[in-house]
């Protein structure tokens, strides 16, 4: 949701906007399936959406790390601007949390604050952070009960609005806890330091990303007997191989999207999607307020099918694409993006 501050449109890495669009579409599909109460099943459509679970959000966070580094790494004294944006996202996330308990924005605020610290460190620390956080999460599960606060039957967090419960949820066992999810953000910050305009770099991202994804699957299977749930590839609990696979997925998606804009034909074909990819903060909130609000109004919340969830996703993304394109004809930034820039710089 955070984008580069490059002012020259021709210098923009359009592939990153396309990757944001695809990550948003994946998150919408997962969240609509969750909202409609569709349980996991053997159908092909259910399996396909299941593959997106956690990975779409992970790609979103990696892209946030890329955008964060591109926007702030070259600035002098960026801390004030980062603090303002973190505060904006935290407040917006708390408001959204009242409606949607799987909100990711208040976690973004924490990622930003940690990102401000990481900017002060040598680049060599980034891979260390990416590796250390998943291992640290395993250590935390040995010290604390991961299930604390959760009612898994209703997916409700019982003490979320208490200080201990909120901090536990934010740091350890929420939907996108800082440990280990900040590893995705740090991965994005590391990717931002690469020569992303070079085709060789783009292809390397695809190959390395797919290799990481394949390795995560293999290692998950090999370690299942002694790591148990922590060996899984699902986001709950976010074990080390979920983090590995999420980083790999994000790298492959980013590389493929950047490569797509090396082709004149593909770049023209995908150009209509780019405005929505630049307005993901607005569209993220819209898919909750308007998308889920509409689903509730027509009586589908908790009573839908995978087909209806995907139809709702396609409908929302079509409307979002058209809206964003029309909005971009008059304004440089989306509504919430413009508000954040005005209030937080």
C-alpha positions in Angstrom: 0.0 0.0 0.0 3.0 2.2 0.3 4.4 3.4 -3.0 7.5 5.0 -4.3 7.8 8.8 -4.2 9.2 9.0 -7.7 7.7 12.0 -9.2 8.4 11.2 -12.9 5.6 8.8 -14.1 7.9 7.5 -16.9 10.5 6.5 -14.2 7.9 4.5 -12.3 8.2 0.7 -11.9 4.8 -0.1 -13.3 5.3 -3.8 -12.6 5.1 -3.1 -8.9 1.7 -1.5 -9.4 0.5 -4.6 -11.3 1.8 -6.8 -8.5 -0.1 -4.7 -5.9 -3.3 -5.1 -8.1 -2.9 -8.9 -8.1 -2.1 -9.1 -4.4 -5.2 -7.0 -3.7 -7.3 -9.3 -5.8 -6.0 -12.3 -4.0 -6.7 -10.7 -0.6 -10.2 -9.8 -1.6 -10.9 -13.4 -2.7 -9.6 -14.8 0.6 -11.5 -12.2 2.7 -14.7 -12.7 0.8 -14.5 -16.4 1.2 -13.9 -15.9 5.0 -16.8 -13.4 5.2 -19.2 -15.8 3.4 -18.3 -18.6 5.8 -17.1 -20.9 3.1 -15.2 -23.8 4.6 -12.2 -25.5 3.1 -13.2 -28.2 0.7 -12.0 -30.5 -2.1 -13.5 -28.5 -5.0 -11.0 -27.0 -7.4 -12.2 -23.4 -6.8 -11.8 -23.9 -3.1 -8.3 -25.3 -3.5 -7.3 -22.4 -5.7 -8.5 -19.8 -3.2 -6.8 -21.8 -0.5 -3.5 -21.4 -2.2 -3.9 -17.6 -2.0 -4.6 -17.7 1.8 -1.8 -15.9 3.5 0.3 -15.7 0.3 -1.7 -12.7 -1.1 -1.3 -10.8 2.1 2.3 -11.8 2.4 2.9 -10.4 -1.2 1.1 -7.2 -0.1 3.4 -6.8 2.9 6.6 -7.5 0.8 5.4 -4.9 -1.7 4.8 -2.5 1.2 8.5 -3.0 2.2 9.6 -2.3 -1.3 7.5 0.9 -1.5 8.7 1.9 2.0 12.4 1.6 1.0 11.9 3.3 -2.3 10.1 6.2 -0.6 12.2 6.7 2.4 15.7 5.2 2.0 17.0 8.1 0.0 15.5 10.9 2.2 17.3 12.8 4.8 15.7 12.6 8.2 12.6 10.6 7.1 11.6 9.6 10.7 9.0 12.3 11.1 7.2 11.4 7.9 7.3 7.7 8.8 5.9 8.4 12.2 3.1 10.5 10.7 2.2 7.7 8.2 2.4 5.1 10.9 0.0 7.1 13.1 -2.4 7.6 10.2 -2.4 3.9 9.4 -2.8 2.9 13.0 -5.8 5.1 13.6 -7.4 4.0 10.3 -6.7 0.4 11.2 -8.3 0.7 14.6 -11.4 2.1 13.0 -11.4 -0.7 10.5 -10.8 -3.2 13.3 -14.2 -2.4 14.7 -15.7 -3.8 11.5 -13.2 -6.4 10.4 -11.1 -8.2 12.9 -8.6 -9.4 10.3 -7.6 -5.8 9.6 -4.0 -5.5 8.4 -3.5 -1.7 8.6 -2.7 -1.4 12.3 0.0 -4.1 11.7 1.4 -1.9 8.9 1.8 0.9 11.5 4.1 -1.4 13.5 6.0 -2.5 10.4 6.6 1.2 9.5 8.0 1.9 13.0 10.3 -1.0 12.8 11.2 -0.1 9.2 12.3 3.3 10.4 14.8 1.6 12.7 15.9 -0.9 10.1 16.7 2.0 7.7 19.5 3.0 10.1 21.1 -0.5 9.9 23.5 -1.7 7.2 21.8 -3.5 4.4 23.4 -6.8 5.5 21.0 -6.9 8.4 18.0 -7.4 6.2 18.5 -11.1 5.4 19.4 -11.7 9.0 16.0 -10.2 10.0 14.2 -12.3 7.4 15.7 -15.5 8.8 15.7 -14.6 12.5 12.0 -13.6 12.9 10.5 -17.0 11.8 13.0 -18.8 14.2 12.1 -16.3 16.9 8.4 -17.1 16.4 9.2 -20.8 17.1 10.9 -19.7 20.3 7.9 -17.6 21.3 5.6 -20.6 20.9 7.7 -22.5 23.4 7.4 -19.7 25.9 3.7 -18.7 25.3 0.5 -20.4 24.4 -0.3 -19.5 20.8 -4.1 -20.1 21.4 -4.4 -17.5 24.2 -7.2 -15.1 23.4 -8.6 -17.1 20.5 -12.0 -18.6 20.2 -11.3 -20.7 17.1 -14.9 -21.7 16.5 -16.0 -18.1 15.9 -12.5 -16.7 14.9 -13.0 -14.1 17.6 -10.2 -12.7 19.7 -11.7 -12.5 23.2 -9.5 -9.9 24.9 -8.4 -7.8 21.8 -9.5 -4.5 23.3 -7.4 -4.9 26.5 -3.8 -3.7 26.6 -2.2 -7.2 27.1 -4.5 -8.8 24.6 -3.9 -6.1 21.9 -0.1 -6.3 22.3 -0.2 -10.1 22.3 -2.3 -10.0 19.1 -0.1 -7.4 17.5 3.2 -9.0 18.3 2.6 -12.7 18.4 -0.7 -14.4 17.6 -2.8 -12.0 15.6 -3.6 -12.4 11.9 -0.4 -10.6 10.8 1.8 -10.4 13.9 5.0 -8.5 13.9 6.8 -11.7 14.8 7.2 -13.2 12.2 5.3 -11.1 9.6 7.8 -8.2 9.7 10.1 -10.7 7.8 8.0 -10.0 4.7 8.4 -6.3 5.1 12.2 -6.7 5.5 12.3 -8.9 2.5 10.6 -6.1 0.5 13.2 -3.6 1.8 15.9 -5.9 0.6 14.3 -6.4 -2.9 14.1 -2.6 -3.2 17.9 -2.4 -3.1 18.2 -4.5 -6.2 18.5 -3.2 -9.8 14.8 -3.8 -10.4 14.9 -2.2 -13.9 17.3 -4.8 -15.2 15.8 -7.8 -16.9 18.4 -10.1 -15.4 17.3 -9.1 -11.9 13.7 -9.6 -12.7 14.3 -13.1 -14.0 16.4 -13.9 -11.0 13.6 -12.9 -8.7 11.3 -15.3 -10.5 13.7 -18.2 -10.4 14.7 -17.6 -6.8 11.1 -17.1 -5.7 9.9 -20.3 -7.3 12.9 -22.1 -5.8 12.0 -20.8 -2.3 8.4 -21.8 -2.8 9.3 -25.3 -3.8 11.8 -25.6 -0.9 9.1 -24.5 1.5 6.8 -27.2 0.4 9.4 -29.9 0.5 10.7 -28.9 4.0 7.2 -28.6 5.3 6.6 -32.2 4.4 9.9 -33.4 5.7 9.5 -31.7 9.1 5.8 -32.4 9.8 6.5 -35.2 12.2 8.5 -33.2 14.7 7.5 -29.6 14.1 3.7 -30.3 13.9 1.6 -27.3 13.1 4.7 -25.1 12.9 5.8 -27.0 9.8 2.6 -26.0 7.9 2.2 -23.7 5.0 -0.9 -21.9 6.3 -0.7 -18.4 7.9 -2.1 -19.7 11.2 0.2 -20.4 12.9 2.8 -18.6 10.7 5.6 -21.2 10.8 9.0 -20.8 9.1 8.0 -22.5 5.9 4.9 -20.3 5.5 7.3 -17.3 5.7 9.7 -18.9 3.3 6.9 -19.7 0.8 5.4 -16.3 1.2 8.7 -14.6 0.4 9.1 -16.9 -2.5 5.6 -16.2 -3.9 6.1 -12.4 -3.5 9.5 -12.5 -5.3 8.1 -14.6 -8.2 5.1 -12.3 -8.6 7.2 -9.1 -8.5 9.6 -10.5 -11.0 6.9 -11.7 -13.4 5.1 -8.4 -13.2 8.3 -6.4 -13.8 9.1 -8.7 -16.8 5.5 -8.1 -18.1 6.4 -4.4 -18.6 9.4 -5.3 -20.6 6.9 -6.4 -23.3 5.1 -3.6 -25.2 2.1 -5.8 -25.9 1.7 -7.0 -22.3 2.4 -3.5 -20.9 -0.4 -2.1 -23.0 -2.7 -4.9 -22.0 -2.1 -4.5 -18.2 -2.0 -0.7 -18.2 -5.7 -0.4 -17.4 -5.0 -2.1 -14.1 -2.3 0.2 -12.9 -4.5 3.0 -11.4 -6.1 0.4 -9.1 -2.6 -0.9 -8.2 -1.8 2.7 -7.1 -4.9 3.0 -5.0 -4.8 -0.1 -2.9 -5.3 1.6 0.4 -8.6 3.1 -0.7 -9.6 -0.2 -2.3 -8.7 -2.3 0.7 -11.0 -0.2 2.9 -13.6 -0.2 0.1 -13.7 -4.0 -0.1 -14.6 -4.1 3.6 -17.0 -1.2 3.8 -18.7 -1.5 0.4 -17.9 -5.1 -0.7 -18.7 -6.9 2.6 -21.4 -4.3 3.3 -23.2 -5.3 0.1 -22.7 -9.0 0.8 -24.3 -8.4 4.2 -27.2 -6.4 2.7 -28.1 -9.2 0.3 -27.9 -11.9 3.1 -24.7 -13.7 2.0 -22.5 -13.2 5.0 -21.9 -16.5 6.6 -24.1 -18.3 4.1 -22.3 -18.2 0.8 -20.6 -20.6 -1.5 -17.1 -20.5 -3.1 -18.8 -19.7 -6.4 -20.6 -16.7 -4.9 -17.3 -15.6 -3.1 -15.4 -15.6 -6.4 -18.3 -13.9 -8.3 -18.3 -11.2 -5.6 -14.5 -10.9 -6.0 -14.7 -10.5 -9.8 -17.5 -8.0 -9.5 -15.6 -5.9 -6.9 -12.4 -5.9 -8.8 -14.1 -4.9 -12.0 -15.8 -2.0 -10.3 -12.6 -1.1 -8.5 -10.6 -1.1 -11.8 -13.2 1.2 -13.5 -13.4 3.5 -10.6 -9.7 3.8 -10.2 -9.2 4.5 -13.9 -11.8 7.2 -13.9 -10.5 8.7 -10.7 -6.9 8.8 -12.1 -8.1 10.9 -15.0 -8.6 13.8 -12.6 -6.5 13.1 -9.5 -2.9 11.9 -9.0 -3.7 9.7 -6.0 -6.6 7.7 -4.6 -9.0 9.3 -2.0 -7.3 7.8 1.0 -3.8 8.0 -0.5 -4.4 11.7 -1.0 -5.7 12.1 2.5 -2.6 10.3 4.0 -0.3 12.5 2.0 -2.1 15.7 3.1 -2.1 14.7 6.8 1.1 12.7 7.0 3.3 14.0 4.1 
